[in-house]
Amino acid sequence: MLQSWMNELAEIITREHIFAAIRACIILAIGFFIARRVRSGISRMRNVELQKRLFIEKVAFYSLTIMTVTAALDALGFDLKVLLGAAGILSVAIGFASQTSMSNLISGIFLMIDRPFVIGNSVRVGDVQGEVVAVDLLSTKIRTLENLMVRIPNETLVKSNIVNLSYFPIRRLQFEVGVNYASDLSLVERVLREVVDSYPLTLSNPPPVVSMKAFGSS
């Protein structure tokens, strides 16, 4: 019984099949090694902006991975025309089922071209405010002031008003100070100006402004 099973297995798995499997394994090993080396080399390109470098790194790695798997399948004797035809039918079916993902993908490309923000910027989108930690093809990840990670689909970002708090190097900060009704407003203004002028990072152009805003309820 065992001998018969071994004979049938030997007829199915021939020497050509074994050599083809070995060639496929070698192609996979070399291809994945090259893909990792290319990704590592791109990650060390400090003269390229971080956001662009991460995008190029992902595109290069996945492209080389797809080419490696395709070459390995070809070495195993698979008919790539049949696989491409099946992939085309599958891609159409997936396309209908993942229109949102395609919209996020296209929106991610638009964000990388328009560049309303880059990694490390502090932004506000709706009620979410924090630091941009990753800009992927489908979504953007923001670390909030509470140290929480918020994932926002790129399609939502394209349709939203994005406030980039780090875009300009100079920023005006507004502080509200409450004083008693009986306070001498001239003295209050003079004291506030002295405090602001004594701060070493205060800019003289544009100059700080002290003004009355409103009367409080008490």
Stockholm file with secondary structure:
# STOCKHOLM 1.0

chainA/1-218         MLQSWMNELAEIITREHIFAAIRACIILAIGFFIARRVRSGISRMRNVELQKRLFIEKVAFYSLTIMTVTAALDALGFDLKVLLGAAGILSVAIGFASQTSMSNLISGIFLMIDRPFVIGNSVRVGDVQGEVVAVDLLSTKIRTLENLMVRIPNETLVKSNIVNLSYFPIRRLQFEVGVNYASDLSLVERVLREVVDSYPLTLSNPPPVVSMKAFGSS
#=GR chainA/1-218 SS CHHHHHHHHHHHSCHHHHHHHHHHHHHHHHHHHHHHHHHHHHHTCTTSCHHHHHHHHHHHHHHHHHHHHHHHHHHTTCCHHHHHHHHHHHHHHHHHHTHHHHHHHHHHHHHHHHCSCCTTCEEEETTEEEEEEEECSSEEEEEETTSCEEEEEHHHHHHSCEEETTSSSCCCCCCCCCCCTTSCHHHHHHHHHHHHHHSTTCCSSSCCCCCCCCCCCC
#=GC SS_cons         CHHHHHHHHHHHSCHHHHHHHHHHHHHHHHHHHHHHHHHHHHHTCTTSCHHHHHHHHHHHHHHHHHHHHHHHHHHTTCCHHHHHHHHHHHHHHHHHHTHHHHHHHHHHHHHHHHCSCCTTCEEEETTEEEEEEEECSSEEEEEETTSCEEEEEHHHHHHSCEEETTSSSCCCCCCCCCCCTTSCHHHHHHHHHHHHHHSTTCCSSSCCCCCCCCCCCC
//
